Amino acid sequence: MLKMEDKKAKFLRIYSNIPDNLREDIIVIIDEKTYSWNAAYFEVKNNSKICKKILKELTVTKII
């Protein structure tokens, strides 16, 4: 299982390769709220409260 920092690094690598026109696509739903690539990036980059949930769900769904 990946450590939190490894998940963050993997997410950021994938995000950097996503075309700009796809970054508004919804990739995850957490607590009935949708997150696009851009919204997830903001949460991960700022290490917000929801960051761990987003990274966990993206790992479970094998997006990262």
N, C-alpha and C positions, 0 to 999 in steps of 0.2 A: 504494500500500500504506500502511496506517495505521501510524503510529508507536506505540510501546508506550503512551505516555501517552494517546494518542487512543483506543486500544483499551480501556484502563482506564476512561476517561471514558464511552465508549459502553456498556461492560458495566454500569457503575454506574447509568447512566440507565435502561437496560433493566431491571435488577434492581429499581430503585425502583418500577417500574410493574407488576411481577409480583405477582399476588394472593398473599397469605400462604399460602393452601392449596396453591399450586403450587410453592412454594419448596423443598419436599422432593423434588420430581421430579428424577430423574437427567438431567443435560444433557450430560455428557461423561465419557469413560473415558480416563484417562491412566495409562500403565504398569500396566495391568490393575486399576486402582482407579477406582471410580465416584465422581463428584462431583455433588452436587445444586446447585441455585442457591445455597443457603445455604453449602455447603461451598466452592464456587467463590468466593463473595463473601468468605468468611473468608480464603482464600488470596490473592485479589487485593488486598483491603484491607490485608493485612499484608505484601504484596510478598514472598511466600515464594519458595522455590526453584522450585516448580512453577507459579507464577503465569504465567510466559511461555508454558509449554506449554499451559496451560488457555486463555489468551487466543488463542494461535495456532490451536488446534483449534476454538474457538468461531468464529473468523474464517473458517477453511476451510469449516466446515459451515454458514456463513452465519447462525448464531444471533445473532452481533453483527456 
